[in-house]
Amino acid sequence: MKTMSTGEGKTVCVTGASGYIASYLVKHLLLRGYTVKSSVRDPSAIREKHNTYLHSRAELLNPAVKGTLNVLNSCANTSSVKRVILTSSIAAVTYTGKPRTPDVVVDENWFTDPEYCKSLKLWSVVSKTIAEDSA
C-alpha cells in the first residue's frame, strides 16, 4: 500500500486509540506519514474488569468527563495544537427511550438521554454521552 507524505514531520495525539473509530484513524494517520501519540485505557483492566467496572458510575463517569475536558483544556492552552477532532460513539445517539421507526431521522437533534440510560444502568453509554456533551 502506497503511503502519502502529507503528514510527514507532523505529530498527532489520538486519545482512546483502542476504540473502533480511533483505531482506524490511527492507521490512516500512520499511512499518511504522521507521528501518532495515543492513549488507551489500561490494557489489563479492559480484560480483567470488563464485566465489573462498567457497573460503577464513579469509575466510568469521572474519567470520561474529566479526561475529555483535560485533553481539550490542554489543547486550548498549547499554541502548537492546530486542530482537535473529537470522535463520538454511537452510544451518544442511540438510547433515547423513543422508538426508531422507519420515518425517524437520526441526526444532530437525536441524542441519548442520560437519565434514561441511568435507569437501565447503561453506565458506559452514560459516560460517553456526558463526556461528549461536556466537550
RAHU-V910180 format. One record per helix or strand of 3 or more residues. SS is the DSSP state (hx for helix, st for strand). FROM is the first residue (numbers start at 1). TO is the last residue. If there is no record, write none. Layout:
SS|FROM|TO  SS|FROM|TO
//
This chain:
st|11|14  hx|20|31  st|35|38  hx|43|48  hx|53|55  hx|57|76  hx|90|93  hx|114|119  hx|123|134
//
